[in-house]
């Protein structure tokens, strides 16, 4: 390497605030082809990634055959074709994840806050504190894993989870927590008091964003009951039963985005009786998707309506 090369070489940042949020890879679950009406999913996803400086890879999904799809659907009478394709998409990403030390897997309609890279270092420290990971646990590794290594699934984007108080969760003030949250966990809904909680999972659902290790990815891939439930419920069961060591962040850091118009999804198709007035992302204060296309000089918010206190 010559002198000029040395001057221009930047040190590699392995911290949780880097372009892969401290994981070796960020992987997206996205079909090769989607109906034109749903092009906003992947298009907006990649714009949001560029806007927030995230390096996200989209593993190419094979063309699943009718035989493969129907074989998976046969394991559960209520498993729709869309749910089967979701399974295949996540398994495809998990095969890639099994070749890396850690991976964060995101669904392609996912959204996050513009401050995601500043949010994650405190999450990483909280995960290590919760799991009891210390420098002595590293077994001589030259660089400590940002999130430690005493977990199987970090559930960072979900529909909700109950906070476990025994053992005690880790909580800290976080100014990026939105002023209101829609969740069944009353500790954070509707007013989270700008507090973030990192706790052992009791059974979150919705797999908007979750991280795995190479070992836990292989554990999931090696099972023979794929398709017995929808993917998120299947993973919920593995976490609730403590077959996998799962940690949840509440309020979540990732949530699915809703485009304006008739409610529409890859799994369920259009829901004509439900219309979204304006694009929105629940529970994310300053949406990366909305701000990546905003024409405002100040940050915009596109959260849903404030939930009513019960």
Secondary structure, 3 states (H helix, E strand, C coil): CCHHHHHHCCCCCCCCCCCCCCCCEEEEECCCCCCHHHHHHHHHHHHHHHHHCCCCECCCCCCCCHHHHHHHHCCCCCCCHHHHHHHHHHHHHHHHHCCCCEEEEEECCEEEECCHHHHHHHHHHHHHHHHCCCHHHHCCCCCCCCCCCCCCEEEEECCECCCCCCCCCEEEECCCCCCCCCCCCCCCCCCCCCEEEEEECCCCECCCEEEEEHHHHHHHHHCCCCCCCCHHHHHHHHHHCCCCCEEEEECCCEEEEECCEEEEECCCEEEEEEEECCCEECCCCCEHHHHHHCCCCCCCCCCCCCCCCC
